[in-house]
Amino acid sequence: MRKNPLIKAVGLAGVSALALTACGGPIVDGGNNGGSDPSANQTEATDWSTVEPAKEITFWSTHPGGSMDFEKEIAAKFEAETGIKVDLITAGATYEEIAQRFQTAQTAGDQGDVVVMSDANWFSAYLAGSITSVDDLVAAADNDTSTYVDALYEDYLYDGKHWAVPYGRSTPLFYYNKEHYADAGLPDQAPATWDELREYADKLAAAGHTTAFAFPPEAEYPAWTMANLVWSFGGGWSNEWDFSQAYSEGTVAALKFAQEALADGWAAVASASPQTDFAAGANSSVVASTGALRSTIEAASFDIGVGFLPTGPSGATDVVPTGGAGLAIASKSAPEKQKAAAMFVSFMTSTENTAAFSGLTGYLPVRKDADMSAVYAENPLFEVAVQQLERAHVQDFGRVLLPGGDIALARGLNEVLVQKADPEETMKKVADEMTTLYDRDLKSVLEG
């Protein structure tokens, strides 16, 4: 059956469409069928009312936002309520690690039943036939999916079915050091544009704070957060499956802006995660995930401010990528385990539990009816990411749907930022690599 290569999404707060987001993806090959028939390993139509849920399932997680203790607590509450034991496994430190381990485990059949799946990983897992659609399953678990934030749930919609439920979802935020800004006589707010940030940098330097901003290193998903910069200059990583956008005039102009910032000394490439360097006082501002908000606040010895991401010369305001991860169910799991898994993911993302998880980490609440009033009253910073969703932008296919695309982009950005390579030549090379990946791994599946 012909697959529609476009991801269908619905709007939120005036956004016409949100697409897939977050961190890099695994190879398509390595699943049960090499990606040749994405529906081959999906669960056949089942009367879930006749299936008795298993008494034990395995949950593979990266513990987004340092949430291991929270996940243990929720698993214990779920067992107390249902009698179903959840074995929580740390299956990777990053989304890439867990995705690769999940795909490798398909051969042995020990891949776990529920897996934390990055918004840029699930499509590869779908193509490999290693995850199952969740619609009928969560309905059988009495999960009212209409209360999920529409855009976040629809991120997992493909070929008329959902392949995960939203869990640790995020956007990048602009973090700034309030003390540095006060020292420089700057307003207590994020710069509205990238040019304004450059103006801020001069005042920060005069106040003794020479590194006004830090770009992410190669290992910290630079194509995710820097999408804001390239979109602000009218560029992008791809136009659907046309990868020439990666070396378009707007993209090149954005990367030259970044190179000039580095050459002029007011910006640096973070040595570790940008928010870690920021919390240590090494720079005055960063663009980093809202999922790190709680941990960054706790790690910093100064007051933190957050604001919307900057805009740029393109004039566009929809320059905010969403990101994070959802919960997927393994297609190889027995029906009894799949039903128990559906019960667990529904419980994990319930109205009460998503509010608690959001308050703990800073990730977005994934339910529209989640009561966040107490959290926002205690710390208004947590509400900024929700407000910023009105500026969300559809993610570029080359980064989130193309297996290996995010890795190729990260490598190219590292060459531009660290090795000072020519932006146009480097990104042309990246575009060629992405075209090769598409022709090898996706073209026959999506166009055949």
N, C-alpha and C positions, 0 to 999 in steps of 0.2 A: 504494500500500500504506500502511496506517495505521502511523504511527510511534509507538512508545511514548515519551511525553514524559519519562519518568523515566530517569535515569542509573543503571544497575545498578552496584553496587560491592561489593567483598568486604572482610572485616574484616582487621585486623592488630593483633596484641597486645591482643586483647580489644575492639577497636573494631568495632562492628557494621557500619558503613558509612562510607566516605570518598567525597566527591564532588569535583566540579571546583573548581579553585582558581586563584588568582593574579591577573593584572592584566587591565585592561580589554580589551574586544573590539571588532572592526571591525564595520561595518555588514554586514548580510546581503547587501544588494544590492551589485553590483559584481563578482560572480563570473560564471561562464559562463551561469548560468541564473536569476540573480536570486533564488535560494533557493527557487524554486517546486517543484523536484523534486531533493532532495538526492542521489538515486541516479543522476541522469542522466549525470553525468560520471565516475562511478566505473568502474574498470577491469573489463571483462568477464572471466568465468572464463577463466583462462589456464593452460596447461600450462607452468609456469615451468621445468621440466626441459629444455624444448626451446629456451629463450630464452638467447642468448649475452649476457652483460652488456656494457654499453657500456664503452668505454675511457676515458671522461671524463664526469664529472658536476659539477654546480654545487651548492655548499652555501651557503645563505643563513643568516647567523647574526647575533645581537646580542652574541655572545661573553659569555654569562652569567658574572658574577663576575670580569670582566676576564680571560677565558680565551683571548684571541686566540692567544697564543703556544702554548698547549697544543693548541688546535684545529689549528694549523698543524703541530705535531709529530705529532699523531695522523693527520692527512691524509697526511703524508709516510710514516709507517709503513705506512699502509694501501696507498699506492701501491707501496711496496717489496715488500709481501707479495702484492698482487693484480695489479699492473700497471695499476690504474685510477687515473687522475689526478683529484684533487678540487680544483676551483677554489673557494677560500674567499672569499666576498663579505660585506663588512659591509653588511647590507641595512637597518639601522636601529639607532638608539641605544636604543630602547625596544621593548617588545613591541607597542605600538600602531603604531609606525612600520613595523616589519617586516610586521605583519599587513595594514596598509593598502597598503603597497607590493606585497605578494604578491597581494592581490586586484586591485589596479589593473593589475598585469602580466598578468593572465589574458587580457585581450583581445589583447595582443601575443604571448602565448605564450612570454615570456622570464622566467618566474617562478622559474626555478631548479628543481632536482630534489628537494633536501632542504631543509626550512625549519624553523628554531627557532620553535615555536608555543606561545605561552602557554596555560596550562590554561584560561584564559577566552577564548582566541581560536579554538581548534580547532573548537569547536562551530559558530561562525559560518562557518568555512571549510568544514566538513562540509555545512552547509545550502546553501552556495553551490556545492557540488559541486567544490571546487577541491583537495581532498585525497582520497587513495584509502585503502581499508582495507589494513592492513599484515599481517594474519594469514598469508595464503598466501605473501606475499612474504618475510617474515622466516623462515617455515618453510623456504622454498626456499634461504635463506641459512644454514641450519643453526643458527638462533638458538633456543636452548632458553628459551622465554619463561617456563617454570615457575620459573626462578630470579630473575625480576624480583620485587621487593617487590610482593606481590599488590595491595595497595591503590593503589600508584602506577601500576601497569600498568592496573588496572581503571578508573582515572579516565578512560581513553580509550575505554571500552566503551559502544557505543550501537547499538541495533538488531542485537545479536548479533555485532558486529564491533568490532575495535580500529582506531582512526584515527590513532594515533601510538604511539611508545614513550617511556618516561620518560627524561629526560636531566638537566637542571638543576633538581632538585626541592628544595623547601625548606619550612620552617615559620618563622614569626616566633619570635624568642627575646626574652627580657627581658635587655637589656644594662645593666650598671651599672659605674660608676667605683669601683673598689676603694679608691682613695685617698680619694675624697670620703666613702665610707661609713665608712672607718676614722677620718677626721677627725671625723665625727659620732657615733662610738661605736656604729655600727650593726653588726649581724652581717654576716659575709661571705656573704650569700645574697640572692637576690631576694625581694621581699615576696611573701607568699602570696596576699594579696588587694589589691584596689584601695584599700580603707580603710586597710590597713596601709601602702601606699605614701604615703597622705596623712599618716599618722603619721610615716613616715620623713622626709617633706618638712619638718616642723617642726624635726627634729633637724639636717637638712642646712642649713636656713636659719640656725640658731643657730651652725653651724660656718662660715658664710660662703658656702655654696653654695645660692644662692637659687632656682635653676631645677632642681628635682628631677626633672623629666620633660619630654619634648618630644613633642607630637603631630605627625603628618606633615602637610605642606602638600598642597594639592590635586593637584599633579603627582606625588606619591609614593604613590599608591594607598591613600588613607586608609581606604577601605571594606574593604580587605583586613586590615590590622593592627587596625583599630578594631572589626572583627567580634568580636574577643576581648572588648572592653569591653561591647558591646551584648549579646552572648550571656551574659556574666557577670551582667548585670542582667535577664536573662529576655527580652530583645528579639531583634531580627534585622532583616534587610533584606527578607525575604519568606518566605512559607510556600508552597513550590512556586511556583505562578503567581499567588498571592494576595499583592499588594504592600502590603496594609494593615499588615503587620508592621513596615514601615518607620517608621510613626508610632504604634506600639503603646506601651502604658504603660512597658514595660521599655526600649524603645529611647529614648523621651523621657527617662526617668530617667537612663539612661547618658549621654546627651548633655548633660543638665543638670549631671551630675557633672563632665563635661569643662569645661563653661563656668564652673562654680564654681572649678575648679582654675586656670583661666586668670585669672579675676577676682581670686582670692586671691593670685595671683602666684607660686605654686609650680610652675606649668606654663607652657609656652610652645608656640607653633607653630614648628616648625623652619624656618629660613630657606632651607635647601637640603634634601638628603636627611637624615632624622633621624640616621642613623649618621655622616654627615659632620660635623654639628654636634657630635654626641657625641664623636667622635674628637678634635675640636678643644678639648674641655673646656667647651663652652658649656652643657651640661646634665649632670646626674648619671646619667640613665638614659633609655632609649628602648626601644620595641618595634620590632624591625627584623628583616629576613630573616637566617636562618642562612647564606644564600648570600653575605652580606657579611662573614662572620665573619673570614676570613683577612685581607681588605683592611682591616677595622676594627682588628684587632690590630696590623697593620703600620703603620697611620696614627697610632695613638694613642701618646702618650708616657707613658702610665700603664698599670697592670695592669687588665685587663678581667675582669669576672665575668659569667657568663650563667646564667640559670635558666629554669624553666618560666614560662609566662605567668600573670598573676594571675587568681584567680577573684573572684566577687562575691556579692551578696546573693541571687542565684537559687539558690545552692548547687550549681550544675552544675560539674563538673570538666572535661567535654569541651568546652573553649572555645578550642581551638587550630586555626586554619585551616592547611591545607597550601597550597603554592603552587609557583611556578616554571614550568618549560616542558618540553615534549617535542620529539621530532623527528618531523615528518610528511613524507610523500612526495607530490609533486604529481600530481594525476590526469591532467594534460595531458602529462606526460612520456611519452616512448616506452617501450614495455615493456622494451627493452634498458637504458634509463637507470633505470627503476624497479627492475629487478633489481640493478643496480649500486648504486643508492641503498639498497636493503634490505641489501645486504652492508655498506655503509658504516655505516648506523645501528646494525647489529648489532655491528660492530667498535667503533664509538664508545662504545657502552654495554656493552661486555664487562665481565666480572668485574674484570679487571686495570685496564681504563681507567676504569671508574666509581670504583674505589678511588683511583686517582691524581687524578681530577677532584675527588672529594670532599675529599681531603687538601689540594689546591691552593686550593679556593674556600671550603669549608664547606658546600656543597650536600650533600644526603643521598646516600649510595650507593644506587643503584637496584637492585642485585642482592643477594639474600639471602646469597649465598656470597662476597661481597666480603670480603677480609681487611683489616680496618681496625685491627688490633691495634697496628701500629707507629704509625699516625697518632694513635690515642687515647692511646697511651702517651706520646707526645711532647706532645700537647695534649688533655687530657681534655675541654676545652670542646666539642670537635667531636662528642662522643658525646651531649651533652645533647639535641640535636634528635632524634636517633634514639629516645632514651628517652622523649621527650615525645610521640611518635606515639601512645602509649596514651591521650592526652587529645585526640586529633584529633576534629574536629566536621565533619559534612557541610556543605559550603558552600551558601549560599543561592542559589537559582536566579536571583533578581533581580540578583545580582552577577556570576555566572559563566556563565550560560546565555543571559541576555537581551542581545542586541547593543545596546550603548550604555548598559546598566544601570549598569555600574561608573562610567562617566563622569558619569551623572546623580547617582549617589550621592556621588561626589567633589565635584561642584559644590555639592550641598546641604550636605555636611559643611564645606566651606570657608565657606559662608554662616553656619553655626552657630558655627564656631570663630573665624573671623577677623572676620566682620561682625556677630557677636553676634545673629544672627537668632533668632527664636523657634523652638525645636526642633520642636515639634509642627506648627506651621504650615508650616515649611520642609519637613519630611519628608513631610507630606501632599502638598505640591506635587510632591516627588520621586516619591512613589508614583503620583500621577496621570500623571506623565511616563512612568514605567515601564509603566503599564497601556497607555498610548497606543503605546509601542514594541512591546509584546507583540501588541496587536491588529493593528498594521500589519505587523509582520515575522515573527511566529511562529504566530499563532493558526491561520491557514489551513493551514500546513505541519504542525503538530503535531496538530491536531484534524480536519483535512480527510480 
